[in-house]
Amino acid sequence: MSAEKDISLDEKRVFDESADVETVLVATELGVASISVSGEQIGRFGLEVRCVARDVAAVPGEAAVATEDGVLRTHGAEFAETGFAPAVAVGYHDEVLVAADETGRVARYEGAADEWSTVGTLDADVRAIDGDLLATSEGVYRVVDGDLSHAGLADVRDVAAAGTPHAASDGGLYALGNGWMCDVEGDATLVEVDRHTASASGVDRAHAVVDGGFLAHDDGAWLSIDLPVDETVAGVAYGTERPFVVTEDGTVLLEGDAGEWHYRSLGLAGVAGVAVP
């Protein structure tokens, strides 16, 4: 069951004024789109900044975007340049911004000094950053004592650090236990864990893409989810109550309270990721 186009563009997605509104940021090849969401209702959207966005990440009150020109950051205001090289990935470790450039350099943004501090340089393509983990063409790397240490696997496309660490690789979806254990075999391209519900003992709400199929974590198992659009999922982010999903073709979906999916097309292609500040 799905609900398409809850309200028209002309109606401007009129919200219940008493409802909490969340902002969802989507990285696209035309820029960073900002979508307002209230409950199960997808509302106003527009471009916050024009750029070729390659990745987006956020923590409460702050967001960052990797672009072909550098890293943009916002801390409750407009996005601004940070003086970084053309970037391929951004993430946050202990709420500190971390970025990787096209040469494999990984650096932390020292906000007080408004400068970047190099953590290390990898002879690998960095594909994703989450917490202290990096997904690279040569496997998982971990930030340890201010340095980068190889943590196993090969050809990793995505990582999720919250709770039990997970990695998506060409061999499958892996969870870190007594070494990396394969949860789902296949070509895994995405994994996301909700940091709000994760704990040291494991994960609760989580999603992944394996062999092009969309999966949700449920009571220790990964179950296939049928979305109302036949499009490849490019990213998942979590609000206070529900997951937000974006596809490569620019469709935004959210899961309703009854398990149905509401969705809307942004009309923006080349989607690279999604985040909720």
N, C-alpha and C positions, 0 to 999 in steps of 0.2 A: 504493500500500500504506500502511496506517495502523494504528496501535495505539491503541485507545480504552480509557480507564479501566484503566490498567496494574494498579492495585490498588484495593481498596475503601476508603471512608472509615473503616470500622471497623478496617481494618488499619493505619491511620495512616501509610501510605506508609513502611514500614520500609526504611531505607537501609543500604547497605553502610557500616559505620562507617569504613572506610579511604578511602572515596571523598570527593572534594571536593564541598562543597555550595555552590551559588550561590543568591543571593536575587534574585528578580525582583519588582519593584514595579509594580503596575498601578493607574492612576488611574481611579476609577469615580465615579458619581454618589452612591454611598453611602459612599465613603471610599477609602483607599489599602489595597489588598490586597497582602500579602506572601506569595510562594510560594517554597518551598524546592525546588531542583532538584538532583539528583545524577545526573550522566551523562545518560542518556536517560530518567530517571525523574522524573516530576512528583510532588512530595511534598506536605507539609503546607502549608496556606494559611489565612489569616485576615486580619482587618482590623487594620492597624497603628493607624489613626486614622480616626474618623468625620468626614466633611466632604463637600462637593460638590467633587470634584477635577476640575480642568479640564486639567491638564497635569502631567507629572512628568519630571524629568531627574536625572541622576546622574553623578558622577565617582568614582573609587576612594575609598571611605571616606566618601562624603557623598551626600546626595540632597535634592531640594527638590520641593515640590508647589505648584502654583498652585491656589488655591481661591477660591470666591466671597467669602471673607472676608479673603484676604491670601495670604501665602506662608509655608508651613511648611518647616522645614529640620531635618535630622538629621545629626549628625556623630558617629556611633557610639553614639547614645543615642536617646531618644524624640524624635518630631517636636515642634518648638516653634515658636511664632509669632516672626516677625521684624520686625513693625511695618510691613509693607507694605500698600498699599491692595488692594482686591479685584483679583485678578490673573487674566490670561488666558493667560499663557505664561511658562515658565521655561526656562533653559538655562545652559550654562557656557561662558565664554570664558577660555581659559588657566586653567581650573579655578577661576575666580571666578564666583560665582552672578550671573546676570543675569535680570531679570524685567520684564514689561510689565503695566501695569494697563489698566482699561477706558477710560481717557481717552487712551491712546496714549503715556503716559509710560514711558520705558525707564530702568532704574536698575541699578547694580551694588551688591552687598552687600559692605560693608567689614567683614569678619569681626572684625578686631582692635578696631574701634571699635563694632561691633554697630549699624551704621547703614547707610542706603541713600544712595548718591550718584547724583544724576540724570545720565544720559548725554545725554538729549534727549527731546523730546516730538514725536510724529508726528501729523499729521492723517490718520490711517489706522488701521484695525483690525490689531493685531499678532496673528498666528496661530501663529507658531512661532519659536523661537530655537535656533540651533545654532552654537556657536563665535562668530565675529564677524558672522554673518549673521542677518537677521530676515526672515521671510516676512510680508508685509502685503497688505492689500487694494489697495495702490498699487504693489506690486512688491517687489523685494528691496532691503533696506537693509543697509549694512555699518557696523560700528563702526570708525571711522578716527580716530586721534589723539584719542580720547575724545569724539568727536562722531558723529552719524549721517549717512551719505551714501547717496543713492539709487544703486543699482547695476544698475538695469534691470528689464525685464519689468513685467507688471501682473497683478493678481489672483492673487497667489502664495499657495498653501495651506501649503507646507512647504519647508524647506531642509535641506541637509546640507553641512557645511563641510569635513569631513575629505577629504584628498586633493584631487581635482578637485571644486570646488563644484558642487552640483546643486540644482535648484529644480523644484518641482511646481506647475504653474499650470493655469489653465483651457484653455490652448492646448497643453499637453503637458509632457513631462519634458525638462528642459534641463540641459546641462552647460556649464560656463564654460570656453571656450577663447579663440579670437579673437572675443570677444563670447559671448553666450548662444546655444548651438547646440542645436537640438531633436533629442533622441535618439529619442523616441517621441511621436508625435502623439496627441492625445486629451485627455480631462479628467483631469488628474493631481491626486491628492489627498494623496499621501504619498510621501516618499523618505527612505531611511535608509542611511547608509554606515557600515561597521564601521571605527572609528578604529584598531582594533588592526592591521588589514591594509592600510589606506590609506597611500599615500605621495605625495610631491610630484609624482610622474609619473602618478598616476591612482588608481583604486579597484580593489579586488579583490572583497570581499564586500559586496554592496549589494542593497537591495530597494526596490520601489516599487509603488504602486497607480495604474493608469491605466484609465479607463473601467470601474472596479469590479473589474478583473482584477489578480491578484497576479503581480508580475514579479520575477525574480532576475537579477542581473548575472553574466554568465559569459563570460570571455575577450573583453571588449569589446562584448558584445551583451546585450540585455535579452530574457530568455526567459520565456514564460508558465509559471506553476506552478499545478498543480491541487492545491488543499488538500482534505483529507477532510471539510471542513464547508462548507456553502453559506452563508457569512456574510461580511460586509464587514470587511476588515482595518482595524483602528484604529491599530495601532502595531507597530513592530519594534524590538527591542533585541538586543544581541550580548553573549554571555558569552565565556568564554575559548576555547570550542571550537565553539559552535553558535549560530544565531539563535533568538530567542524571538519568537513572533508572538501578538498578541491581537486578538480581533475585537470589534466594537461590542457584540455580544451576550454577551461575557464568556467566550469560549472561549480557553484558552491552548494554544498549540501549540509544539512544539520539533522540530527536524529531527534524525533519528537518523543514526548513522554510515553507514548504507546508503542514505540518502536518503529513508527513510520518515518520516512525520509522526506523532508521538505527541500526544495532546490530551486535555484535560479541561475541563469547564465549571465556572466558578467560581460560577455562580448569581447573578452580579452584572451588572446591565445598565448602560448609559450609560458604556461604557469610552471614555476619552479618550486614553490613552497608556500606554507601558510603558518601564521603565528598569532597568538593572542597575548597582548601585553597584560 
